[in-house]
Structures are given as C-alpha cells and as structure tokens.
Amino acid sequence: MSCIWYFITACWMAMNMITLVKVKGAKVVVCEQGSINSSQGTEVKMGSSLSVRCTFYNKGSENCRKTILQDHIELPTKRHNETAVYSEIKELRVNKTTFVCKTNCNTKPITCGIDIKLGYPPEEPTHLSCIQKGEFGNITCTWQTGRHPLIKTTSLLWVKNKTHKFSFINTNPSFGDVTFSLLDEESQYSVWVIASNTLGNASSHILNFSLQDIVKPYPPRITVINNSFSNMIIYWEDEQNTTVLEIRYRPLNQNWSIHLINDSFERMYILTDLQPFTNYEIQMRSKMSIMKGVWSDWSKPILNRTEEAAPVAKLDYWFLLEYTESSDQSLIVFWKNLSETESRGIILYYEVELQIQSKTNDVKNVTKNNYEIHIPKASGSILLSAINSKGKSPAAVISLPINTGFPPPQTVTCKPNINSISVFWNPPEKEMTPLQSYVVSWTRHSRKRRNLNWIRLAKDKLSLNISEIHPNVCYKITVFALYDQGIGIADFVQAISTQSVPKAAPEIEVRHFNKTSIIVSWKAIHVEHQKGCISYNVYVNRLDKVSQPLKYGSINSSKNEFIVKDLEQGLHYQVWMTASMGSAEGQSSEKKTIFLNKEETYDQLIMQASGIVIVCLLLCVCSTILDRQRVMRWCSVLLPQWFTYHVPDPANCKWAQEFSSNQDQKKFVHSPQKNDSLSSLEEPETFEIEEVLENNEPMWDSTHENTANDEGNVRLDLLPTCRPEDLIIYKHQLPSPYIRNMSQETEISSCAPDFCDVDMTVDYIPSNLLHMESSQEESSEFMEDSFSPFPCSPFSEPLILFGGKLTLDAVKIDCNSFLD
C-alpha cells in the first residue's frame, strides 16, 4: 500500500516540475512545489474578508518554517496540517493585492503566489437614450454606467423590433456608447442594456421609440446680422425640413433670453428692445417638429454690437472747494466715467458750461475727468455733460455759489482693517433744512489734489467700509452732509489700514529768528519712506550741560517750519528732528548746532550801523557848507533851468528915458564925479528894481508906474508882464563886465519891444565904468569864481534900498557878494 502512495506522489511531483498550472478566476493556484488557495477567488468584492491557505508538497517540509506574505508583509498564520498553513484577512480595501507562500528548508526556498483584485458588481445603467444624427444619419445610443466597477465589466445593448433581435457590445466600464446603421423607418424599436462582471450583473429600463422620435437635426447657420442701436435683424440657413427654431441672446456674461420661432420658413427674425452699444452673444437651434424629434445642438455663438445712442445718465460728480485772495471761490470739479449701459457709446469729451447771471455762458470741452473753475460772487450754475457721437447726456447741475454753512456730520472716526478702512459718523445736530444724503470722499494725503474718490450714501447710512486701500499709505477722509441749498463739511481725518515706522528722517536747516527764538525748517520725507500718516518732532538740547532735550512733538506733516521760542541767550543749542507714526518714532535727522548771541541782535546791529552812516553824512554836509561858493555852484547845477533867469539891462527900458525927461519927478543924474570915483569909499544911491517875467497882462495898474515911495525910492516895473511870485530882487552893484555885455548885446534882453528901448546910442553908462582897470588874471579869476554859466542863485539876501537917486552908472551887481 505504501508503495502505491509513493508512486502517486512521485508522478504528481514530476508533472509539477514540468509546468505550472494556473487557473484564473479559480480559488486555487498550483505552483512547482505547492499551492495557494483563496476562499473568495481572484476577484473579490471591495470590503470582503477572505482566507488564504498555503500547501507545500516537499517531503520533510513539516519541519521547515512556513509563512504567508501580503505585499511583502508577513501575516500571522495558523497550522492547517503538517504541510499547510493559513491566514485570515479582514475587510480588504485596496484595488489589488498579492499573497505569497514561502518556506525555508535545507534546500532552496519554495515560493508560490496569487493576485487578488477587488471591485464592485455593475450598477444599473441609467439615462438610456438614442438619437439619429441628422435626418438620414446613423443611430447612437448612450447611457451612464454609474460607479466604476474597478474590474472587467461588459455591457450589451440589445435592440429588438417585431422581426429582429440583436446586441452590441460595449467594453468601456465608464460610459456606454454604441452606434449602428439605419434600420426600418416604420418600425417601433425597443432597446435595453445589460452590464455584467464576475461579481454580478444589472439591466436598464427598456426604451421604445420610432425613428421620427429620435431624429436630431444639425444646428442652423447664422449668416447675416443687421442692427441699429436697439434692434437686430438675424438671417440663417438650414437645409433640413425643420419647422421649429429657438434663438437665444444675451449681453456678454449675463443671463440668456430665449425666443421660440414656430414659422421658420422666412429664415429671418428681428430682436427688439436691445441696449445701445452693447455686445450680444447669439445662438440658434432647430427641431423637426414641435411634438417629435430632438432639439439640435446650439449653433456656434455669434458676437455682434448694437450702434451708439446718446448717453442717458447724469455724471456722478464731486468737487474740492477753495477760496482765492479776493474771496472768490475756486472749484475743482471731478466726475466718474459712465458705465457702458449709461454712456451707450464712446465718450468723446465732456462739456463744462458756466452760467453766470448777466454774462455770456462760458462753455469748455474737456477730455479729462476734472476741471478747475474760478467762480465770481454772482449767482449761477455749472452744467456737466458727457458727449458721444450721437449726442450728450442730461446735464448735472451745480448751483452757485456753494453755501458751506450748513450743519456738518458729527464725530467722524475711522477704524483700520486689512486693506480697508471703516468710517463712522453721527448725523448733524441741528438740521436747518431736510438732509438729502451724505458724500464720503478720500484721497491719498500726499497726492496732488487732482486725485479724488467719493461715494454717495443715503441719509440713513452712518458708516462706510472703504475697500482697495493700499497698506502703509495715509488717506485723508472727509464726510459731507448734503442739503437742498448747500452742504455741511466735517473736519477731515487721517486714516491708514496698516502702518509701520517711518524709514527716513527729514533734512533740516536752523537759523535765527530773534534774540530768544530760532526757526527750524525741513524738507518733507518722500512718500515711499513715510509708511503712513506721520507727524514731526523737533528736539532742542543745550550743550553747556547734560540735560533732557526739549521735545516739540506732533507737528503736522503739511508744515515745513517751526519756531522754537523762549531760549536763553549766550548758549549753544543742538537741534534735530524725527518723524513718528503714533507712538512709533523713526530715526533722527542730522544734528545742527546754533549759538544765540547775548549782547546784540542782528536788528540792533543794523540800526546802529544805519545811525552811524546818517551821522557821517550830516558831518560831511556841515563841513561842506563852509565852502558856500562851491555849494551854491553845485546847487545851481542841480536846479532846473526854469528856476533861474537872465538879469536884464535897465538901460534898455523905456521908463529910464521917460524918468529923465520928467522934471516933476526925482531926476536921475549922471554925475561924472560919481563915474570917476570908483575908487572912493562912498556908496552910490540905489533904487529898488523889481523884475517880472513876461506875461500878457500887466502886474499892476498904470497908476502905479514911476511912483516914489515915502523914502524916495522909486519902484520900477521893468517888465509889466511879470508875476509877483516871479519877482527876483537883487542887491549890490552889477559887475562891469556884465553891464558891458548886456548893454552891447540887445538880443539877450528879455524885455518886450513895447517897453524896451533897443537904441544902443544912449550913452548913460560912464566910460570909466566900462573901462575899469583890472589885471587879466583878476578878470579871469572873477569869471571862474563869480560868473558861472548858470545864473546866480535865488538864495541871495533881500535888496537893501538906497536913499536918494538911482544912478545907472553906479549900478553894480556882484554875484560874489550873494555868498557873503
């Protein structure tokens, strides 16, 4: 009996040495020296538990160590018998795993393995549908397979009519799709799907149809679109016998509008009530009939834009109000761009019209979004309009002048957020007129005034969150209350979303202001280095002792100088500055040293120097007065010519001849003795001679001519045309050279012909006077010192009248004597 058992064992081992028998889908895999067995087979449902057993055929293997490994990880095993071990695996959750049997004896290792796949049974196919592509195309049936089975699954599409039944295979486990050729048009068909794998099978519902029910035409093709600002005329082509169409259209990125077209034979349709200057997306689809068939796919989208129309909305505006030196208002008006639906075209420019009472309207065309206007005090209005190729928008009206005396919003505060700022305020305390709305404006504090943002809010709103705020940037925020007749303006506040320490210090200069004060001036820190809403601090420290420096803090960043007062004189001070943001203070500037003089200030030094200069000038003038001759000559040069006159020759006047013939009057005696007595010390008698300038009317009446006064002095009217204020009175005697020249050259006489005798034959001046002996040097010296090219100065002393007669030969006028 034992011989027979050994024989059978040897034959079995010989057969395994020749080949490895492996049956897929079976529960047992046979290897060269053993086998491995899976209790659930090689395809297992996901989450199942199974048992794996290893059997070894080698004699003597009962004394060897036997193991089971899952994906190279040793599993705990139990002994089944002397040649076999097994392991229990609970709830497998992987798509694929491998089990291996292994033993080590005196001979080479023995191994054997099996692959296990985990998956799902097929789900019921759903959404089964069949269509015919085009009026004469093939039939395509599709369905959804549901969850992926993870293992090989086959689907069969069964088609049946009254005479035939056949199937089509689909091996795609993810999606069901089968196409087949045209069948009998008159037949009714039934279709269904059966899906199966090693874990199970499932069937769909049965679909019954005729070919007329499943025909899906090709989409129509849009050919031409003619449009105006509110309508579009659409044309299309369709070579199929479709009777129903749908057209859908929308402005870009908005909702669709759909129109059904029952009568499609005209191949034309008009869309109305469209928005001007708007891009529309248009598509069409068709169907064989209203009750049967399948809608075609939508055609390719066509983009088309309607024409322009005049703008329909008013401009949203706001302004910055300033006052000029003449108290006129200077207004910078800002406005926002209209939206596409409001502008209804391309805005070419903006029209700003200034209407002032009793003045011609001033119209300006502006391409920017702001405009500055200087407004007179008269009432009027500003009209703002947007212009495109079709017209202009309704005008936004700003009434002038702008009254800013209305109650403003109260308690404006700001709260910083991440990339935003929240603004809060309280309503005005006393409303003179009903409140209409609020306006919140903001701008970068360091930017030019040409950059302004604003939002209008209803009167019941008391807060606003301003988004899109840049970090480390200071903003100036103002809240306005709007009334029917004016506005109320709250004080602006500074706000910042996030802030940090300033990265730079200002550049400073220090100079004296007065004896106890200095001026500190600086250049503002660049915006990039400010890092928010900054203020400046000025530090002043005495250098004569160690002490805490004086700090002048929280100086507004809009200022560029600061006066430090109440400093002690005679000390050196060190000055520097910093920029701070709240409690965070930046780096210090360069330190400057300045000294305050104790004795004198610069103003006092200037006054003293001015006094010294004035005293020196006075001393020079006083010393110069001693030389009166030169002073008078300088004054004569400076006087205008109309202020001086030529001295006329009395011998040429008519009154002298009439006076000599009148025996009843005092006679003018020409005494040879007196003529020859030039060297005597006796002073000749003289007459008071009054000269007057030429005028059309006599100075006095004729009754006053040639009358002697009580002292025997005769008043002579040499020129009746002279005015009293022009009277020039001379004293002393006329120098002989002057008398000689004046008697011989009658053309320089200023007397009128009616009153002057120009006959030069009258010899009334003695020859000894005309031929006065003097040396040539004396005559030259006399002409240089006493007779300048300018007439003698009127600064002479009053005339001293002689008693007795006037002797012409004794008349002697010496300009040098005027200076005595």
NORWO-V844855 format. One record per residue. N is the residue number from 1. SS is DSSP state (H for helix, E for strand, C for the rest). OMEGA is omega in whole degrees, -180 to 180 (NA if undefined). Layout:
n:ss:omega
N:SS:OMEGA
N:SS:OMEGA
This chain:
n:ss:omega
1:C:179
2:H:178
3:H:180
4:H:-178
5:H:178
6:H:180
7:H:-179
8:H:180
9:H:179
10:H:178
11:H:-179
12:H:179
13:H:178
14:H:-180
15:H:-180
16:H:178
17:H:-180
18:H:-174
19:C:175
20:C:-178
21:C:-179
22:E:-177
23:C:179
24:C:180
25:C:179
26:C:-179
27:C:-174
28:E:173
29:E:-177
30:E:-180
31:C:-175
32:C:-175
33:C:177
34:E:-179
35:E:177
36:E:-172
37:E:174
38:E:-177
39:C:-178
40:C:-177
41:C:-177
42:C:175
43:E:-170
44:E:178
45:E:-178
46:C:179
47:C:-179
48:C:173
49:C:-179
50:E:179
51:E:179
52:E:-179
53:E:178
54:E:178
55:E:-179
56:E:-176
57:C:-173
58:C:-180
59:C:-178
60:C:-180
61:H:-179
62:H:179
63:H:-179
64:C:178
65:E:-177
66:E:-178
67:E:174
68:E:-179
69:E:173
70:E:-178
71:C:176
72:C:177
73:E:-177
74:E:-180
75:E:172
76:C:-176
77:C:174
78:E:-179
79:E:176
80:E:173
81:E:-177
82:C:-176
83:C:-175
84:E:172
85:E:179
86:E:-179
87:E:179
88:E:180
89:E:-176
90:C:169
91:C:176
92:C:-177
93:C:178
94:C:-179
95:C:-178
96:E:178
97:E:-178
98:E:177
99:E:-177
100:E:173
101:E:-176
102:E:175
103:E:179
104:E:176
105:C:179
106:C:180
107:C:-179
108:C:-178
109:C:179
110:E:179
111:E:176
112:E:-175
113:E:179
114:E:177
115:E:179
116:E:175
117:E:179
118:E:-179
119:E:-177
120:C:170
121:C:-178
122:C:175
123:C:-179
124:C:176
125:C:-178
126:E:175
127:E:177
128:E:178
129:E:178
130:E:179
131:E:174
132:E:-177
133:E:-177
134:C:-177
135:C:-178
136:C:-176
137:C:178
138:C:-179
139:E:178
140:E:176
141:E:-180
142:E:176
143:E:178
144:E:-176
145:C:-178
146:C:-177
147:C:179
148:C:-176
149:C:179
150:C:175
151:C:-177
152:C:-179
153:C:-180
154:E:177
155:E:177
156:E:174
157:E:-180
158:E:179
159:E:-176
160:E:168
161:C:-176
162:C:-174
163:C:-173
164:C:173
165:E:-179
166:E:-176
167:E:177
168:E:-174
169:E:173
170:E:-178
171:C:178
172:C:-177
173:C:-176
174:C:-174
175:E:180
176:E:-177
177:E:179
178:E:178
179:E:177
180:E:-173
181:C:-174
182:C:177
183:C:179
184:C:-176
185:C:-174
186:C:-173
187:C:169
188:C:-175
189:E:173
190:E:-179
191:E:174
192:E:-176
193:E:173
194:E:178
195:E:-177
196:E:169
197:E:-174
198:C:-179
199:C:178
200:E:179
201:E:-180
202:E:-178
203:E:176
204:C:173
205:C:-178
206:C:179
207:E:178
208:E:-179
209:E:167
210:C:-177
211:H:179
212:H:-179
213:H:-173
214:H:179
215:E:177
216:E:-176
217:C:174
218:C:-177
219:C:177
220:C:-178
221:E:179
222:E:-175
223:E:-173
224:E:173
225:E:173
226:E:-174
227:E:169
228:C:-177
229:C:-179
230:C:-177
231:C:172
232:E:174
233:E:-173
234:E:176
235:E:-180
236:E:177
237:E:179
238:C:-177
239:C:180
240:C:-177
241:C:179
242:C:180
243:C:-177
244:E:176
245:E:171
246:E:175
247:E:177
248:E:-177
249:E:180
250:E:165
251:E:-175
252:C:175
253:C:175
254:C:-176
255:C:-178
256:C:167
257:E:-174
258:E:175
259:E:177
260:E:-180
261:E:-179
262:C:-179
263:C:-174
264:C:-175
265:C:180
266:C:179
267:C:-179
268:E:178
269:E:-178
270:E:173
271:E:-177
272:C:177
273:C:178
274:C:178
275:C:180
276:C:174
277:C:-178
278:C:176
279:E:179
280:E:173
281:E:-172
282:E:176
283:E:178
284:E:171
285:E:-174
286:E:-179
287:E:-176
288:C:178
289:C:-176
290:C:-176
291:C:-175
292:C:180
293:C:-178
294:E:177
295:C:176
296:C:172
297:C:176
298:C:178
299:C:177
300:C:-178
301:C:177
302:E:178
303:E:179
304:E:-177
305:E:177
306:C:-179
307:C:-179
308:C:171
309:C:-179
310:C:179
311:C:-175
312:C:-176
313:C:175
314:C:178
315:C:173
316:C:-172
317:E:166
318:E:-171
319:E:168
320:E:-175
321:E:177
322:E:180
323:E:179
324:C:180
325:C:179
326:C:179
327:C:172
328:C:179
329:E:173
330:E:-172
331:E:172
332:E:-176
333:E:176
334:E:174
335:E:-179
336:C:176
337:C:174
338:C:174
339:C:-179
340:H:180
341:H:179
342:H:-178
343:H:179
344:C:179
345:C:178
346:C:179
347:C:-178
348:C:179
349:E:178
350:E:-179
351:E:177
352:E:-177
353:E:179
354:E:180
355:E:178
356:E:-179
357:C:179
358:C:177
359:C:178
360:C:-180
361:C:179
362:E:-176
363:E:178
364:E:174
365:E:-172
366:E:177
367:C:178
368:C:-179
369:C:176
370:E:-179
371:E:-180
372:E:-176
373:E:172
374:E:-169
375:E:174
376:C:-176
377:C:-180
378:C:180
379:C:-179
380:E:-179
381:E:175
382:E:-179
383:E:180
384:E:180
385:E:174
386:E:-174
387:E:168
388:E:-174
389:C:-177
390:C:-180
391:E:-179
392:E:-177
393:C:171
394:C:-173
395:C:169
396:E:-170
397:E:173
398:E:-179
399:E:-179
400:E:-9
401:C:-178
402:C:-179
403:C:-177
404:C:-175
405:C:-178
406:C:-177
407:C:-179
408:C:171
409:C:-175
410:E:170
411:E:178
412:E:179
413:E:180
414:E:177
415:E:-179
416:E:173
417:E:176
418:C:180
419:C:176
420:E:178
421:E:177
422:E:-178
423:E:180
424:E:177
425:E:176
426:E:-180
427:C:178
428:C:-177
429:C:-178
430:C:-179
431:C:179
432:C:176
433:C:-178
434:C:178
435:E:-179
436:E:-176
437:E:176
438:E:170
439:E:176
440:E:179
441:E:177
442:E:178
443:E:176
444:E:-174
445:C:-177
446:C:-179
447:C:174
448:C:-175
449:C:180
450:C:-178
451:C:-175
452:C:175
453:E:-179
454:E:177
455:E:176
456:E:-178
457:E:176
458:E:-175
459:C:178
460:C:178
461:C:-179
462:C:178
463:E:179
464:E:173
465:E:-178
466:E:-179
467:E:-180
468:C:177
469:C:180
470:C:177
471:C:177
472:C:178
473:C:-180
474:C:-179
475:E:176
476:E:-172
477:E:-180
478:E:178
479:E:-179
480:E:171
481:E:-175
482:E:177
483:E:-179
484:C:-175
485:C:-179
486:C:-177
487:E:171
488:E:-173
489:E:174
490:C:177
491:C:-179
492:C:176
493:E:176
494:E:-178
495:E:-180
496:C:-179
497:C:175
498:C:-176
499:C:178
500:C:-178
501:C:176
502:C:-175
503:C:-179
504:C:178
505:C:179
506:C:174
507:E:-170
508:E:170
509:E:-178
510:E:178
511:E:-179
512:E:173
513:E:170
514:E:-171
515:C:180
516:C:-176
517:E:176
518:E:177
519:E:175
520:E:178
521:E:-175
522:E:172
523:E:-176
524:C:176
525:C:179
526:C:-175
527:H:-177
528:H:-178
529:H:-179
530:H:178
531:C:175
532:C:-178
533:C:-173
534:C:168
535:E:-176
536:E:176
537:E:178
538:E:178
539:E:178
540:E:-176
541:E:175
542:E:-179
543:C:-177
544:C:178
545:C:179
546:C:-178
547:C:178
548:C:-179
549:C:175
550:E:-179
551:E:174
552:E:-169
553:E:176
554:E:175
555:E:-176
556:E:-178
557:C:178
558:C:180
559:C:179
560:C:173
561:E:-178
562:E:-179
563:E:176
564:E:-173
565:C:172
566:C:174
567:C:-180
568:C:180
569:C:177
570:C:-178
571:C:172
572:E:180
573:E:175
574:E:-173
575:E:173
576:E:-176
577:E:172
578:E:172
579:E:-178
580:E:176
581:E:-172
582:C:178
583:C:-180
584:E:-176
585:E:-178
586:E:-177
587:E:-177
588:E:176
589:C:174
590:C:-178
591:C:-180
592:E:180
593:E:-180
594:E:-178
595:E:177
596:C:-178
597:C:-175
598:C:-172
599:C:-171
600:C:173
601:C:-180
602:H:180
603:H:179
604:H:179
605:H:180
606:H:-180
607:H:179
608:H:179
609:H:178
610:H:179
611:H:179
612:H:179
613:H:-179
614:H:179
615:H:178
616:H:179
617:H:180
618:H:178
619:H:179
620:H:-179
621:H:-178
622:H:178
623:H:-179
624:H:-179
625:H:179
626:C:177
627:C:-173
628:H:-178
629:H:-179
630:H:178
631:H:-179
632:H:178
633:H:177
634:H:180
635:H:179
636:H:178
637:H:-176
638:H:-177
639:C:176
640:C:-174
641:H:-178
642:H:-178
643:H:-179
644:C:-176
645:C:172
646:C:177
647:C:-177
648:C:178
649:C:-179
650:H:-177
651:H:-177
652:H:-177
653:E:-174
654:H:-176
655:H:-179
656:H:180
657:H:180
658:H:-179
659:H:-179
660:H:-178
661:H:-178
662:C:-176
663:C:-179
664:C:179
665:C:175
666:C:-175
667:C:174
668:C:-172
669:C:176
670:C:-175
671:C:178
672:H:-179
673:H:-180
674:H:-180
675:H:-176
676:H:-175
677:C:-180
678:C:-177
679:C:-178
680:C:-178
681:C:-178
682:C:-180
683:C:-180
684:C:176
685:C:-180
686:C:175
687:C:172
688:C:-176
689:E:178
690:E:179
691:E:178
692:C:178
693:C:-179
694:C:176
695:C:-176
696:C:-178
697:C:178
698:C:-177
699:C:178
700:C:177
701:C:-178
702:H:-179
703:H:-178
704:H:-176
705:C:170
706:C:177
707:C:-178
708:E:177
709:C:-174
710:C:-178
711:C:-179
712:C:178
713:C:-177
714:E:175
715:C:-175
716:E:174
717:E:-179
718:C:180
719:C:-179
720:C:-176
721:C:-178
722:C:178
723:C:-180
724:H:-178
725:H:179
726:H:-175
727:C:177
728:E:-175
729:C:-178
730:C:171
731:C:-180
732:C:-170
733:C:180
734:E:178
735:C:-174
736:H:179
737:H:-180
738:H:-179
739:H:-180
740:H:-179
741:H:-176
742:H:180
743:H:-177
744:H:-177
745:C:-176
746:H:-176
747:H:-179
748:H:179
749:C:-180
750:C:-179
751:C:178
752:C:-177
753:C:-177
754:C:-175
755:C:-177
756:E:176
757:C:-175
758:C:179
759:C:-175
760:C:-179
761:C:-179
762:C:-178
763:C:-180
764:C:177
765:C:-177
766:C:-179
767:H:180
768:H:175
769:H:-177
770:H:-178
771:C:180
772:C:-178
773:C:174
774:C:180
775:C:-180
776:H:-179
777:H:180
778:H:179
779:H:180
780:H:-179
781:H:179
782:H:-178
783:H:-179
784:H:-171
785:H:-171
786:C:-174
787:C:178
788:C:178
789:C:177
790:C:178
791:C:-179
792:C:-174
793:C:176
794:C:-180
795:C:-177
796:C:-179
797:C:-179
798:C:-179
799:C:174
800:C:-174
801:C:175
802:C:166
803:C:178
804:C:-172
805:C:173
806:C:176
807:C:-175
808:H:-179
809:H:179
810:H:180
811:C:-176
812:C:-180
813:E:-179
814:C:-179
815:H:-180
816:H:-178
817:H:180
818:H:-175
819:H:-179
820:C:NA
